């Protein structure tokens, strides 16, 4: 989901419309949708656990190499190898903070 809070632009018809939504209410609604988005993403990503994926590695983050799958899921592999800018087939073993945790096959 792409979530954003509406804010009126000067000189537009919308700026002068009645019944504008209060900023606190916009924030509350936005937070509800962000939470729902994360829940939906987590449920989707869980379906990949114990399956194989291909990852294009892009950067190192601590002990992990991180990258993306062809459908933009974030995946990471704990390794000391320099695999940046390479594609590797891996097995998904867990999920953490909406990132697929992988191991080599």
C-alpha positions in Angstrom: 0.0 0.0 0.0 1.1 3.6 -0.6 -0.2 5.7 2.3 0.0 9.5 2.5 -1.9 12.2 4.4 -3.7 14.7 2.3 -2.6 18.3 2.7 -4.3 21.1 0.8 -2.4 23.2 -1.8 -2.8 26.9 -1.8 -5.1 28.2 -4.6 -6.9 24.9 -5.1 -10.6 24.2 -4.7 -9.8 21.6 -2.1 -8.1 24.1 0.1 -11.4 26.0 0.7 -13.7 22.9 1.0 -15.6 22.5 4.2 -15.3 19.7 6.7 -11.5 19.4 6.4 -10.1 16.4 8.4 -8.2 17.3 11.5 -4.4 16.7 11.4 -4.6 14.4 14.5 -7.3 12.3 12.8 -5.2 12.1 9.6 -2.3 10.9 11.7 -4.4 8.3 13.5 -5.9 7.0 10.2 -2.4 6.9 8.6 -1.0 4.8 11.5 -3.9 2.3 11.3 -3.2 1.8 7.6 0.6 1.6 8.1 0.0 -1.1 10.7 -2.4 -3.0 8.4 0.1 -2.7 5.5 2.9 -4.2 7.7 0.6 -7.1 8.8 -0.4 -7.8 5.2 3.3 -7.7 4.1 4.3 -10.0 6.9 1.6 -12.6 6.0 2.7 -12.5 2.4 6.4 -12.9 3.2 5.7 -15.8 5.6 4.5 -17.8 2.6 8.2 -17.9 1.3 9.6 -19.6 4.4 11.1 -23.0 3.5 11.0 -22.0 -0.2 13.8 -21.1 -2.6 14.3 -17.6 -4.0 16.9 -15.7 -6.1 18.4 -12.6 -4.5 20.4 -9.8 -6.2 22.8 -8.7 -3.4 23.3 -5.0 -3.1 25.0 -4.1 0.1 26.5 -5.3 3.3 24.8 -4.5 6.7 27.0 -5.9 9.5 27.3 -9.6 9.2 24.6 -9.8 6.5 24.5 -9.2 2.8 21.2 -7.6 1.8 19.4 -7.5 -1.5 16.1 -7.9 -3.3 14.3 -10.6 -5.1 12.8 -10.1 -8.6 9.5 -9.0 -6.9 11.2 -6.5 -4.6 11.2 -8.5 -1.4 14.2 -7.7 0.9 16.3 -10.7 1.7 19.5 -11.1 3.7 22.2 -13.8 4.1 24.7 -14.0 6.9 28.0 -14.5 5.2 31.5 -13.1 4.9 31.6 -13.6 1.2 31.7 -10.7 -1.2 28.6 -11.4 -3.3 27.5 -7.8 -4.0 26.1 -7.4 -7.5 25.6 -11.1 -7.9 22.4 -13.2 -8.0 22.3 -16.3 -5.8 19.6 -18.9 -5.2 18.9 -19.3 -1.5 16.4 -20.9 0.9 14.3 -18.7 3.1 14.4 -19.9 6.8 12.8 -17.1 8.7 11.4 -13.6 8.7 12.6 -10.6 10.7 11.4 -7.0 10.4 9.8 -7.7 7.1 13.1 -9.1 5.7 13.5 -12.7 4.5 16.3 -14.5 6.4 18.1 -16.9 4.1 20.7 -19.6 4.0 22.7 -21.1 1.2 21.3 -24.2 -0.4 
